Amino acid sequence: MSQEAEPRMLVTIVEDKPGVLYKVSSIIRRRGVNIDAMSVAPTTQSGVSKMTFLVSTDEKTVELLVKQIEKVPTVISVGTSPLKGLYAKELALIKVSTSKPSEREMIYALASKYGARIVEERALTLTMEVVREPGVVNDFIGEVKAIAEVVDLARSGPVALSR
């Protein structure tokens, strides 16, 4: 019986040294697992960073990844959790082409519904930011695409803390 792939976070605490990201991401790549999103940032401890990877794979593969990542000398700790078991947020910046007033009104209403913010208005474009759970960000982007052409999109990938 095969296990279904589900979004999971690999959270790795590492020494802040050159090459650590390459070593950890290479382990994930060698297992044939795609990294859907990642973030790297310093922690409150000097010289220590947190690397967060979002992967969609089965639990057995994740367990193998954890065992291999733990062997990297500059890795302090590594943990994993289903995305739904974490407090996770993602930032998205979305620029849309809006030449019609009716499109703008629909975008304003949608932004309000999702708690998004209009950060720039130009004659032919609107740029918005939304900070929500990753699934909600996906939903927002999907609804925006149904109204207007998305001309540019930047996403941070999820950042997460345990509950």
N, C-alpha and C positions, 0 to 999 in steps of 0.2 A: 504494500500500500504506500503510495507516494504522498508526501506531505505537500500541502499547498504553499506557494510562496506568498508571504505577506510582508508589508513594509515593516522593517525593523531598524532600529538605531543601534549602531556600534559606537560606543562612547569610549574614547581612548585618552587617558591622561599620560602625557609624554614629557620627557626632558625637551626643552626648547633648543634643539640643535639641528644643524643642516642635515638634510637627508632623511629625517624621520618620516615625514609625509610620504616620500617616495617609497621607503621600505614598507610601510603599512599598506599603502594603496596597491603596491605590487603584490602583496600577499592576497589581497581581495581579487585583483585581476587574475592572478594565476589560478584561482579557484573557479574562474569563469563567471564571476558575479559582477554585474554592472553596478557602479556607484551612481545612484539616482541623484544624490545631492550630498554636499559636504560643507563643513565649515571648520575653520581653525582659528582659535583665539587664545590669548594669554588667560591664565587663571589668576586668582588672587595671590598665588604663591609665585615669587620671582623665579624665572627660569623654567617654569612649567606651563605647558599649553594643553588645551582640550581640543581634540579632534573628534568631530561628530560626523559619522557617515550614515546616510540613509541607503539601505539596500533592500531589495525585494528577493528573498530566497527562503528556502525552507529552514526549519529549526536545526536540523542535523548539520547543514552546511555552515550555519552561523556558529554552532558549537566548535566546528573544526577551525573556522576563522579565528575565533577567540583563542583557542589553544596555540595556533601558529603565531598570532600577534603577541601573545604573552612572552614568547621566546625572544622577541626583539629587545636587545639590551637597554635601549633608551625608552622603552615603554614601562611606565610606572604601574598602570592598571588598565584593564579593559573590561567593559561590561556591555550587555546587550539587553534590549527590551523591545517588545512590540511598540510601534509608534503610539498606539492607542493607550498604552500604559504610562505615558510620559506627559509632562506639561511641555508642549511644543508650540512654537510660533515660527512664522515665516514672513519675510518682507518681500513684497513684489512692487515694482515700479512699472506702470503700464502707460504707454503713450498711444492714444487713438486718434485717428483722423475723423474729425467731426465737422463736415461742411454744412450740415443741415441743422437748424435750430431744434427740430424735433429729436434728432439724435442726441444733442447736448442735454436736452431735458430728460431723456431716458437714462443717459449716463449719470446725470446728477442724482436722479431717484435711485438708481442702482448703487451708486457710491454711498448714499445715505443708508440704504438697506444693509449694506455690508460694513458700515463704519469706515469706509475708505475716505481718503482726503484728496481733494484736487490740489495739486502742488504747483501747477502751472497751466495757465490758459493762454493760448495763442489764437490767431484768427482761424486756423484750420486744424488745430490739434488741442487735445487736453491730455495732461499727464497726471496720473493718480498714484497714490501709494496706499497699500493695504497691508496691515499687519494682523494676521489671524492664524488659526490652525491651518496646517498645510492642505487639508481637504477643502476647507472653506475658501482658501486662496484659489485652488483649482476651480471650484464652483464659480467664484467671482469672475475669473478670467474667461470661463466658458460663456457666462452670461454677457460679458462685455463683447466677446467676439460675435455674439448673435445680433448685437446692435450696431457695432461700428468696426471698421478695419483697425486691427492692432498693428501699428507701424514699428513699435519697439517694445521689448519686454525684458526686464532684468529681475531675477529672483535670487534671494539669498540662500535658499535651501533652509531646511528647518534647523533651529537650534532648540535644545531640549534640556530639561532638568527632571530629575526623578520627582515623583509626587510625594 
